Amino acid sequence: MFTNINLEAELSQVVSAVKAWLSLRENRHWLVIYDNYDNPKTPGNTDPSAVDIRQYFPGADHGSIVITTRSSQVTQGRRIHIRKLPLVQERLEILSNSSRRQGIESDPAAIELVKELDGLPLALSTAGAYLEHVTTSCSEYLQLYKASWLKLQQTTPQLPSYEDRALYTTWQVTLDRIEQQNPASAKLLKLWAYFDRQDLWFELLQHANSTDDKWILKLTEDKLSFDEAVRLLCSYGLVDQDFAFQEQYSSGRYSVHSCVHMWSMCVLNKEWKESLAMLALTCIASEVPLQSEKNWWLLQQQLLPHAMIYQQLIEDGMIEIKGMEWALGSFGNLYADQGKLAKAEQMYLRALQGKEEALGLTHPSTLDTVHNLGLLYQDQGKLAEAEQMYLRALQGKEEALGLTHPSTLDTVNNLGVLYRNQGKLAKAEQMYLRALQGKEEALGLTHPSTLDTVNNLGVLYRNQGKLAKAEQMYLRALQGKEEALGLTHPSTLDTVNNLGVLYRNQGKLAKAEQMYLRALQGKEEALGLTHPSTLDTVNNLGVLYENQGKLAKAEQMYLRALQGNEEALGLTHPSTLDTVHNLGLLYQDQGKLAEAEQMLIRALQGYTKAFGNHNSSWTPVLGTISILAIIFSETNREDMIQAMYTKALSRFAAIEGPSSEVCQNLERKMEELGIAPTKPEASEGGMRNEELLSDEFELSSVPIQ
């Protein structure tokens, strides 16, 4: 039939002949595949090479047609979106078949490699084609992929099914078509190389300023312009829309495949463009939300991967930070809120040094960073350093802003938190009452910042044994926060947790459990399973279960809290030590005296290092000493018993006074055991003896932007 046709000169005759043959009545059940139809002729496509594929369809309908395309603008027939492979086993199968290597499925490095390639079949096949002809291991290939992406792609053999087309040139052809239709779309993809590959959205890019390129200003002048640019990238499969947070945000989130992101970094941006990096840095730092904003914790979690990139760039000297101290402070706030305290400290110290040099030691912006460092040191358990920062910030703010300025009162509130943690309850109350009066006058009775101080007074009153007043404060704070912030806001949940602590103290264990479970569920959803605030409530549930005699459940809670705190805060953080202490008490209740001794000695050594020997924060430690003495008594270790009781008596007397009830009880116990007590000198003090079992949340003012 085709013997007399010149295929090159008379292509139209070939097309007509094939269409006619397929249309014959006796030629049924045929399948025609139109491959790589990536440039469809549509009303918005002005490319002269664009094609309307319908002219090549047979006139009969007794066969089947398959069209493969990267463009979502192809609308003929029923569309099937071929997405990346979700299962690791499927990815390994492609890599194994294309590399012809045995044992791929059980190679940990291969598993890590296919996860990095993120289920893109072409990327998996390309990697396999390279591995087929070399002795390079999967682990070595992964290192090359991250360090020398472009060179690796250029030296990879061509795939038989992708003749004359490499992975990166395939995307380049697509990008050329996109650029013809909307240049802003192509430029957006190039800019994306300076962000993390996931979670880009309209509002994030709106922080570009007038000195940036005109295209970015035009792109973000309204949401329609942004949507049009990103829609084109989505239509060609380079970008995906993420619907996970659609209900929480008015603007959609977009992500780019990891391989496409590597291509944009290594090919589209062969040279480092500091202007684009500074644009991205400005956008990320400007978008960090305050804790008073709705869904702030979700937004922070989305910003965190972007910020991590720039922390590394700053450490590597790739970013000029002079004049960008505000951005460093913003990153410090982000890290502190997310429990990454060491990274927060690095950012704050860089910001402080820059502000002191540029603005001076007493400028309000400098003092804000000093205040934030105090808050951070307090979270790290470095109470002496925290007090030093707070006092410097307070003195400077009182002189620069006045005694009743809200920023001054924030630092007053935080000093109250610090003094409470140090056991200086009278000074703490003085600070809280000053802060509360000032905030009520300046901000109002129901302002979230006012309610934070109300909450803190509740914590203080509970420590003082004034449980009715504590409950009054907590209920006022809770009602106000539920109305102002919502039922599931982390600050609301902190007060819910605190009510749980109070109810446990009052013996209302069922009500305490109800509060703890509400707080825990809310925090797990809002902050994540391993956030320090979540783990504090986990610890508190452990205390409650122990009180209820549910020792197995208590141990489960303590171990979860301990593992999480060790990873997030470190082995010697006070919150970690509190849980270690609680585990020691639990093991004692269970009769596991060796394990109890191990935990309590670890807690004792950690507390000693954290607080020093004569700080009133030693109160939890003193309980630990007493319990260790009991364990030594039960295990017949008289020498250790005398050492523990003598140390406990000395420390309690230094804080409570030698005539206090607790000292008298200790002396009676020592006399029963035949240990001669040594009368210590009297000293000032006055903190109640109370084992530190539960964590309450005093709400320091959040980092100042």
Legacy VTK file of the C-alpha trace (Angstrom):
# vtk DataFile Version 3.0
C-alpha trace
ASCII
DATASET POLYDATA
POINTS 705 float
0.000 0.000 0.000
2.870 2.396 0.867
5.464 1.247 -1.671
5.074 4.189 -4.030
5.146 6.976 -1.371
8.185 9.122 -0.561
7.830 9.434 3.244
9.857 12.623 3.574
8.436 14.495 0.592
4.832 13.361 0.815
4.201 13.125 4.569
0.675 14.420 4.216
-0.108 11.529 1.859
1.235 9.095 4.481
-0.995 10.603 7.141
-4.035 10.464 4.878
-3.306 6.876 3.876
-2.879 5.712 7.495
-6.063 7.481 8.555
-7.943 5.917 5.650
-6.660 2.438 6.457
-7.604 2.761 10.143
-11.068 3.880 9.084
-11.778 0.731 7.082
-14.673 -1.220 8.571
-12.717 -4.480 8.734
-9.772 -2.875 10.631
-11.047 -2.976 14.174
-9.452 -2.983 17.662
-6.420 -0.961 16.608
-4.388 1.199 19.013
-2.618 4.398 17.935
-0.213 6.149 20.331
0.652 9.816 19.836
3.788 10.291 21.926
5.183 13.539 23.378
2.355 15.836 22.321
3.766 18.611 24.482
3.007 21.696 22.378
-0.748 21.753 21.744
-2.292 24.538 19.708
-4.483 26.416 22.148
-5.883 29.970 22.200
-3.097 31.135 24.530
-0.204 29.445 22.702
1.349 31.681 20.034
4.179 29.265 19.197
4.074 28.727 15.388
5.228 25.133 15.873
2.209 24.305 18.039
0.013 21.551 16.590
-3.681 20.707 16.670
-3.506 16.928 17.004
-7.108 16.370 15.978
-6.151 16.634 12.279
-4.274 13.333 12.656
-7.148 11.368 14.187
-8.796 8.622 12.082
-12.389 9.281 11.067
-13.688 6.017 12.557
-14.295 5.163 16.201
-13.683 1.408 16.181
-10.167 1.668 17.658
-8.338 3.290 20.566
-6.096 6.332 20.876
-3.519 7.101 23.574
-1.868 10.520 23.790
1.156 11.095 26.026
1.879 14.691 26.971
3.429 16.864 29.639
0.865 19.579 29.059
-2.374 19.636 31.024
-3.828 21.823 28.254
-4.505 18.713 26.182
-8.195 18.065 26.803
-9.121 15.354 24.296
-10.543 12.170 25.793
-10.346 10.953 29.362
-7.284 12.264 31.172
-5.109 10.034 33.354
-2.530 11.939 35.391
0.589 9.781 35.714
2.110 10.829 39.012
5.381 9.898 40.659
5.657 6.383 42.058
4.496 6.437 45.692
5.947 3.104 46.830
9.657 2.639 47.500
9.448 -0.945 46.219
8.196 0.261 42.817
11.022 2.773 42.605
13.597 0.124 43.489
12.219 -2.146 40.777
12.799 0.491 38.080
16.298 1.202 39.395
17.093 -2.514 39.525
15.820 -3.217 36.001
17.562 -0.229 34.415
20.878 -0.804 36.229
20.786 -4.610 35.851
22.193 -4.892 39.367
21.339 -7.606 41.843
20.432 -6.903 45.457
19.237 -3.348 44.880
16.064 -4.009 46.866
18.018 -4.673 50.083
20.675 -1.972 49.688
20.074 0.850 52.241
21.910 3.314 49.991
19.659 2.387 47.065
16.609 2.977 49.218
17.961 6.393 50.183
18.697 7.134 46.515
15.202 6.340 45.256
13.760 8.471 48.046
15.939 11.368 46.910
14.757 10.896 43.312
11.223 11.035 44.728
9.564 8.483 42.482
10.193 10.175 39.125
10.453 7.290 36.605
12.709 9.182 34.184
15.122 10.107 36.984
15.166 6.513 38.251
15.847 5.160 34.759
18.566 7.749 34.200
20.281 6.764 37.440
20.023 3.109 36.471
21.535 3.782 33.035
24.561 5.346 34.704
24.973 2.600 37.294
24.768 -0.118 34.632
28.106 0.870 33.097
30.189 1.771 36.175
31.259 0.222 39.475
30.002 3.238 41.421
27.892 2.228 44.414
24.461 3.683 45.090
25.940 5.554 48.035
28.627 7.105 45.834
26.055 7.961 43.162
23.951 9.780 45.735
26.968 11.853 46.786
27.684 12.716 43.150
24.031 13.584 42.614
24.106 16.135 45.421
27.566 17.561 44.708
27.919 17.432 40.898
24.424 17.123 39.494
24.968 18.635 36.047
28.225 16.789 35.322
26.608 13.540 36.411
23.689 14.072 34.027
25.973 15.012 31.139
28.020 11.821 31.532
25.005 9.525 31.834
24.348 7.272 28.790
21.260 8.007 26.702
18.201 5.929 27.462
17.147 3.730 24.509
13.569 4.937 24.890
14.670 8.593 25.078
16.889 8.915 22.024
18.821 12.203 21.756
17.217 13.472 24.962
18.733 13.646 28.468
16.870 14.276 31.683
17.844 17.922 31.916
17.426 18.675 28.196
13.898 17.291 28.347
12.990 19.928 30.922
14.830 22.597 28.939
12.614 21.952 25.912
9.581 22.258 28.151
10.882 25.449 29.746
11.518 27.009 26.331
7.870 26.482 25.469
6.782 27.917 28.797
8.986 30.980 28.315
7.398 31.683 24.944
3.974 31.779 26.573
4.835 33.599 29.832
8.412 34.730 30.607
7.483 35.301 34.265
6.801 31.578 34.670
10.332 30.694 33.562
11.857 33.353 35.815
9.813 32.095 38.757
11.263 28.610 38.274
14.780 30.083 38.252
14.032 31.991 41.461
12.708 28.782 43.038
16.284 27.481 43.157
16.911 29.938 46.012
14.056 28.539 48.097
13.384 25.057 49.385
11.610 22.935 46.798
8.424 22.642 48.854
5.884 25.218 49.958
6.021 28.321 47.808
3.013 30.617 47.892
1.841 34.023 46.727
2.134 35.920 50.028
5.678 34.659 50.565
6.850 36.404 47.390
4.937 39.607 48.108
7.761 40.838 50.330
9.831 41.846 47.295
10.629 45.578 47.424
10.872 48.324 44.841
14.592 47.763 44.247
14.042 44.219 42.981
13.587 43.252 39.338
10.430 44.523 37.676
9.285 41.022 36.762
8.922 39.935 40.401
7.024 43.114 41.259
4.682 42.519 38.336
4.334 38.838 39.258
3.204 39.704 42.790
1.162 42.836 42.098
-1.966 40.692 42.387
-2.843 37.055 42.910
-4.144 36.646 39.357
-0.689 37.410 37.929
0.952 34.907 40.265
-1.674 32.242 39.596
-1.255 32.632 35.838
2.512 32.156 36.065
2.406 29.145 38.368
-0.547 27.598 36.516
1.586 27.316 33.389
4.337 25.534 35.331
1.732 23.164 36.746
0.244 22.511 33.324
3.600 21.206 32.070
4.167 19.037 35.142
7.140 20.960 36.552
5.235 22.151 39.626
2.557 20.493 41.763
-0.171 22.070 43.834
-0.411 21.008 47.474
-3.974 20.822 48.740
-3.060 19.753 52.295
-3.349 23.256 53.778
-6.055 24.635 51.522
-8.529 24.988 54.394
-6.087 26.895 56.621
-4.892 29.369 54.004
-6.538 31.479 51.349
-3.540 31.003 49.066
-2.473 27.639 47.646
0.914 26.039 48.281
3.097 24.742 45.470
6.078 22.405 45.323
8.567 21.379 42.672
9.962 17.875 42.226
13.385 17.325 43.803
14.990 16.498 40.447
13.512 19.581 38.790
14.747 21.637 41.738
18.281 20.288 41.277
18.040 21.144 37.580
16.927 24.687 38.365
19.894 25.104 40.728
22.564 23.521 38.534
21.416 24.425 35.016
19.114 27.438 35.168
21.371 29.104 37.766
24.859 28.049 36.732
26.261 31.126 38.483
25.366 32.231 42.018
23.078 35.263 41.855
23.304 37.102 45.158
20.443 39.411 44.181
18.078 36.438 43.961
19.436 35.011 47.215
18.855 38.311 49.023
15.359 38.498 47.551
14.570 35.018 48.865
16.108 35.792 52.271
14.006 38.959 52.560
10.827 37.098 51.635
11.416 34.268 54.120
12.398 36.480 57.062
9.530 38.912 56.437
6.952 36.107 56.455
7.819 34.737 59.934
4.588 35.275 61.899
3.979 36.443 65.437
2.503 33.948 67.877
-0.579 36.151 68.070
-1.383 35.443 64.412
-3.798 32.729 63.378
-2.169 29.386 62.498
1.269 30.837 63.221
2.709 27.435 64.080
1.691 25.926 60.730
3.172 28.838 58.825
6.400 28.590 60.814
6.718 24.892 60.037
6.418 25.684 56.332
9.049 28.417 56.581
11.529 26.295 58.524
13.021 24.376 55.531
13.553 27.687 53.698
15.263 29.206 56.738
17.522 26.170 57.206
18.955 26.750 53.729
19.902 30.327 54.557
21.378 29.538 57.945
23.826 27.253 56.149
24.519 29.902 53.489
25.193 32.472 56.224
27.569 30.101 58.021
29.345 29.430 54.711
29.771 33.169 54.066
27.624 33.092 50.923
25.297 35.850 52.176
26.216 39.428 53.086
24.472 39.897 56.433
25.444 43.519 57.074
22.218 45.475 57.127
20.184 42.251 57.395
20.306 41.929 61.191
16.519 42.157 61.292
16.343 38.997 59.172
18.731 37.151 61.500
16.561 38.117 64.453
13.495 36.901 62.601
15.178 33.544 61.977
16.114 33.430 65.666
12.447 33.867 66.589
11.480 31.117 64.162
14.006 28.647 65.551
13.144 29.498 69.163
9.420 28.995 68.566
10.133 25.647 66.914
12.318 24.413 69.780
15.619 24.617 67.860
17.347 26.547 70.615
20.991 26.183 69.563
20.234 27.512 66.079
18.182 30.337 67.593
21.120 31.363 69.777
23.434 31.539 66.755
21.007 33.816 64.918
20.367 36.074 67.920
24.075 36.514 68.664
24.804 37.430 65.041
21.890 39.870 65.058
22.967 41.411 68.379
26.532 41.959 67.252
25.356 43.651 64.066
22.822 45.867 65.846
25.298 46.937 68.529
27.740 48.004 65.824
25.168 49.689 63.582
22.643 51.136 66.061
24.363 51.254 69.427
24.011 49.414 72.730
20.820 51.144 73.905
18.785 51.361 70.708
15.296 49.808 71.183
15.937 47.321 68.380
19.184 46.236 70.036
17.362 45.851 73.354
14.683 43.728 71.688
17.372 41.252 70.667
18.857 41.360 74.180
15.371 40.574 75.520
15.003 37.675 73.082
18.358 36.250 74.148
17.152 36.366 77.746
14.052 34.433 76.763
16.183 31.899 74.912
18.616 31.414 77.792
15.671 30.882 80.104
14.343 28.175 77.775
17.804 26.593 77.816
17.884 26.611 81.618
20.730 29.168 81.693
19.057 31.263 84.368
22.018 33.461 85.317
22.608 34.440 81.694
18.884 35.024 81.227
18.719 37.375 84.222
21.701 39.328 82.929
19.998 39.834 79.561
16.629 40.764 81.059
18.088 43.321 83.455
20.071 44.947 80.661
16.979 45.045 78.444
14.769 46.374 81.240
17.098 49.182 82.222
17.518 50.247 78.617
13.797 50.133 77.840
12.806 52.040 80.957
15.175 54.829 79.922
14.337 54.790 76.210
10.620 53.910 76.177
9.319 54.548 79.673
8.164 52.462 82.626
4.742 51.561 81.208
5.539 50.910 77.554
4.236 47.458 76.453
7.734 46.404 75.398
9.071 47.347 78.836
6.255 45.395 80.483
7.074 42.326 78.381
10.520 42.266 79.934
9.034 42.860 83.403
6.772 39.827 82.847
9.698 37.697 81.756
11.698 38.681 84.818
8.754 37.423 86.847
8.974 34.074 85.058
12.700 33.933 85.729
12.370 34.782 89.412
9.665 32.141 89.812
11.975 29.570 88.237
14.719 30.655 90.648
12.367 30.244 93.592
12.264 33.991 94.329
8.495 34.009 94.632
8.087 37.399 96.288
10.121 39.110 93.561
8.231 37.156 90.910
4.883 38.339 92.278
6.134 41.911 92.337
7.090 41.696 88.658
3.833 40.039 87.620
1.630 42.548 89.409
3.532 45.454 87.880
3.264 43.896 84.414
-0.417 43.078 84.849
-1.402 46.543 86.009
0.514 48.172 83.177
-0.887 45.850 80.507
-4.474 46.198 81.705
-4.151 49.977 81.415
-2.227 50.027 78.134
-3.675 47.040 76.264
-6.931 46.141 77.983
-8.219 43.350 80.199
-8.622 40.777 77.414
-5.515 41.375 75.328
-3.526 38.122 74.815
-0.430 39.679 76.383
-2.441 40.679 79.462
-3.854 37.163 79.680
-0.350 35.683 79.544
0.530 37.545 82.721
-2.772 36.448 84.299
-1.763 32.851 83.491
1.636 33.411 85.064
0.074 34.688 88.262
-1.880 31.436 88.335
1.375 29.465 88.198
2.835 31.577 90.986
-0.207 31.230 93.240
-0.148 27.452 92.772
3.502 27.425 93.830
2.541 29.423 96.910
-0.215 26.963 97.752
-2.956 29.504 97.000
-4.905 27.041 94.865
-8.211 28.919 94.818
-6.523 32.104 93.586
-4.558 30.063 91.052
-7.750 28.541 89.645
-9.336 31.984 89.429
-6.399 33.259 87.371
-6.321 30.214 85.091
-10.050 30.338 84.364
-9.873 34.043 83.536
-6.909 33.440 81.228
-8.560 30.433 79.582
-11.855 32.161 78.875
-10.102 35.187 77.426
-7.782 33.131 75.228
-10.542 30.900 73.903
-12.406 34.020 72.795
-9.386 35.924 71.478
-7.220 33.150 70.030
-9.450 30.103 69.653
-9.813 26.739 71.345
-6.775 25.138 69.717
-4.230 27.943 69.844
-1.012 26.802 71.574
-1.259 29.610 74.124
-4.796 28.511 74.989
-3.571 24.934 75.333
-0.795 26.025 77.696
-3.410 27.324 80.112
-5.458 24.136 79.646
-2.329 22.193 80.643
-1.856 24.397 83.688
-5.408 23.748 84.818
-4.561 20.050 84.609
-1.612 20.593 86.958
-3.830 22.491 89.376
-6.585 19.874 89.349
-3.992 17.163 90.018
-2.766 19.130 93.020
-6.354 19.404 94.240
-6.835 15.642 93.861
-9.334 16.081 91.018
-7.601 13.461 88.895
-10.428 12.889 86.392
-10.641 16.619 85.620
-6.850 16.776 85.411
-6.775 13.949 82.857
-9.474 15.672 80.814
-7.391 18.867 80.679
-4.148 17.052 79.859
-5.697 15.012 77.046
-7.263 18.113 75.506
-3.937 19.940 75.702
-2.004 16.971 74.308
-4.293 16.375 71.342
-4.262 20.049 70.438
-0.500 20.369 70.712
0.193 17.229 68.703
-1.933 18.626 65.879
-0.646 22.182 66.107
3.011 21.782 67.056
3.853 18.161 66.290
4.592 15.048 68.318
8.108 16.058 69.350
7.768 19.763 70.146
9.040 20.545 73.679
5.658 21.988 74.672
3.931 18.785 73.557
6.432 16.705 75.516
5.843 18.738 78.671
2.195 17.698 78.591
3.253 14.096 77.887
5.403 14.268 81.043
2.457 15.639 83.000
0.260 12.763 81.878
2.953 10.439 83.186
2.731 12.112 86.589
-1.051 11.790 86.575
-1.005 8.119 85.582
1.490 7.435 88.361
-0.857 9.137 90.834
-3.668 6.934 89.527
-1.561 3.804 89.971
-1.318 3.203 86.211
2.423 2.633 86.366
2.841 1.017 82.937
1.098 3.944 81.227
3.128 6.378 83.318
6.389 4.755 82.200
5.255 4.902 78.571
4.619 8.652 78.883
7.896 9.350 80.684
9.980 7.418 78.152
8.328 9.243 75.264
8.941 12.607 76.941
12.532 11.684 77.795
13.457 10.564 74.289
11.893 13.640 72.730
13.482 16.085 75.172
16.911 14.502 74.805
16.710 14.936 71.037
15.166 18.421 71.045
16.739 20.051 74.112
19.731 17.934 75.076
20.679 15.556 77.873
21.147 18.215 80.564
18.254 20.593 79.910
16.074 21.119 83.011
12.998 19.746 81.222
14.948 16.601 80.356
16.163 16.291 83.948
12.630 16.710 85.296
11.526 13.664 83.326
14.642 11.730 84.394
13.732 12.589 88.002
10.148 11.455 87.476
11.306 8.160 85.971
13.443 7.621 89.067
10.399 8.087 91.299
8.387 5.703 89.143
11.063 3.002 89.252
11.185 3.362 93.033
7.408 2.826 93.174
7.853 -0.263 90.989
10.598 -1.622 93.249
13.241 -1.261 90.529
15.765 0.266 92.903
18.825 -0.060 90.644
17.069 1.717 87.784
15.676 4.310 90.189
19.133 5.034 91.591
20.566 5.410 88.084
17.881 7.927 87.067
18.010 9.936 90.287
21.807 10.225 90.320
21.690 11.405 86.713
19.050 13.992 87.662
21.041 15.086 90.716
24.245 15.583 88.735
22.390 17.457 86.013
20.571 19.749 88.430
23.824 20.502 90.242
25.482 21.543 87.002
22.478 23.559 85.837
21.617 25.452 89.021
24.620 25.408 91.333
24.684 24.290 94.930
22.866 27.111 96.698
20.344 28.406 94.198
16.754 28.175 95.406
15.978 26.253 92.222
17.577 23.393 94.143
14.164 22.581 95.596
13.509 19.717 93.113
17.039 18.495 93.709
16.517 18.288 97.437
13.632 15.926 96.925
15.930 13.837 94.748
18.550 13.707 97.512
15.982 12.580 100.064
14.658 9.839 97.799
18.179 8.610 97.077
18.733 8.368 100.819
15.636 6.169 101.109
16.919 3.915 98.310
20.327 3.616 99.988
18.550 2.741 103.242
16.562 -0.011 101.523
19.759 -1.398 99.982
21.740 -1.231 103.292
24.358 1.310 102.160
24.826 3.247 105.407
27.753 5.367 104.203
25.714 6.740 101.303
22.690 7.280 103.570
24.615 9.625 105.855
26.046 11.555 102.908
22.632 12.044 101.319
20.812 13.079 104.512
23.589 15.442 105.548
23.579 17.072 102.124
19.783 17.314 102.088
19.663 18.891 105.552
22.353 21.399 104.662
20.664 22.459 101.439
17.118 22.604 102.863
18.353 24.693 105.798
20.068 27.112 103.428
16.803 27.700 101.587
14.048 27.052 104.139
15.881 27.895 107.339
17.231 25.438 109.954
14.031 25.561 112.020
11.717 24.791 109.120
9.365 21.825 109.266
11.203 19.964 106.534
14.521 20.312 108.388
12.939 19.082 111.620
11.520 16.055 109.779
14.937 15.298 108.304
16.602 15.567 111.700
14.087 13.147 113.229
14.695 10.682 110.399
18.457 10.969 110.848
18.125 10.361 114.585
16.055 7.238 113.885
18.887 5.977 111.682
21.569 6.925 114.193
22.981 9.727 112.058
24.097 12.788 113.984
22.738 15.896 112.284
24.958 18.962 111.948
23.196 22.248 112.623
23.796 24.616 109.698
23.867 28.374 109.941
20.615 30.215 109.240
20.286 31.946 105.888
17.703 33.955 104.077
15.240 32.096 101.963
11.676 30.999 101.976
10.773 28.586 99.227
8.290 25.834 99.858
9.519 22.272 99.651
7.771 20.717 96.699
8.862 17.950 94.384
9.064 19.068 90.777
6.792 16.595 89.051
4.668 18.493 86.583
5.563 21.173 84.087
3.443 24.285 84.017
3.632 26.878 81.305
4.506 30.360 82.313
4.090 32.496 79.265
7.070 34.683 78.670
6.451 37.394 76.180
7.190 35.968 72.783
10.319 37.010 70.891
10.063 40.616 69.776
10.169 41.176 66.038
LINES 1 706
705 0 1 2 3 4 5 6 7 8 9 10 11 12 13 14 15 16 17 18 19 20 21 22 23 24 25 26 27 28 29 30 31 32 33 34 35 36 37 38 39 40 41 42 43 44 45 46 47 48 49 50 51 52 53 54 55 56 57 58 59 60 61 62 63 64 65 66 67 68 69 70 71 72 73 74 75 76 77 78 79 80 81 82 83 84 85 86 87 88 89 90 91 92 93 94 95 96 97 98 99 100 101 102 103 104 105 106 107 108 109 110 111 112 113 114 115 116 117 118 119 120 121 122 123 124 125 126 127 128 129 130 131 132 133 134 135 136 137 138 139 140 141 142 143 144 145 146 147 148 149 150 151 152 153 154 155 156 157 158 159 160 161 162 163 164 165 166 167 168 169 170 171 172 173 174 175 176 177 178 179 180 181 182 183 184 185 186 187 188 189 190 191 192 193 194 195 196 197 198 199 200 201 202 203 204 205 206 207 208 209 210 211 212 213 214 215 216 217 218 219 220 221 222 223 224 225 226 227 228 229 230 231 232 233 234 235 236 237 238 239 240 241 242 243 244 245 246 247 248 249 250 251 252 253 254 255 256 257 258 259 260 261 262 263 264 265 266 267 268 269 270 271 272 273 274 275 276 277 278 279 280 281 282 283 284 285 286 287 288 289 290 291 292 293 294 295 296 297 298 299 300 301 302 303 304 305 306 307 308 309 310 311 312 313 314 315 316 317 318 319 320 321 322 323 324 325 326 327 328 329 330 331 332 333 334 335 336 337 338 339 340 341 342 343 344 345 346 347 348 349 350 351 352 353 354 355 356 357 358 359 360 361 362 363 364 365 366 367 368 369 370 371 372 373 374 375 376 377 378 379 380 381 382 383 384 385 386 387 388 389 390 391 392 393 394 395 396 397 398 399 400 401 402 403 404 405 406 407 408 409 410 411 412 413 414 415 416 417 418 419 420 421 422 423 424 425 426 427 428 429 430 431 432 433 434 435 436 437 438 439 440 441 442 443 444 445 446 447 448 449 450 451 452 453 454 455 456 457 458 459 460 461 462 463 464 465 466 467 468 469 470 471 472 473 474 475 476 477 478 479 480 481 482 483 484 485 486 487 488 489 490 491 492 493 494 495 496 497 498 499 500 501 502 503 504 505 506 507 508 509 510 511 512 513 514 515 516 517 518 519 520 521 522 523 524 525 526 527 528 529 530 531 532 533 534 535 536 537 538 539 540 541 542 543 544 545 546 547 548 549 550 551 552 553 554 555 556 557 558 559 560 561 562 563 564 565 566 567 568 569 570 571 572 573 574 575 576 577 578 579 580 581 582 583 584 585 586 587 588 589 590 591 592 593 594 595 596 597 598 599 600 601 602 603 604 605 606 607 608 609 610 611 612 613 614 615 616 617 618 619 620 621 622 623 624 625 626 627 628 629 630 631 632 633 634 635 636 637 638 639 640 641 642 643 644 645 646 647 648 649 650 651 652 653 654 655 656 657 658 659 660 661 662 663 664 665 666 667 668 669 670 671 672 673 674 675 676 677 678 679 680 681 682 683 684 685 686 687 688 689 690 691 692 693 694 695 696 697 698 699 700 701 702 703 704
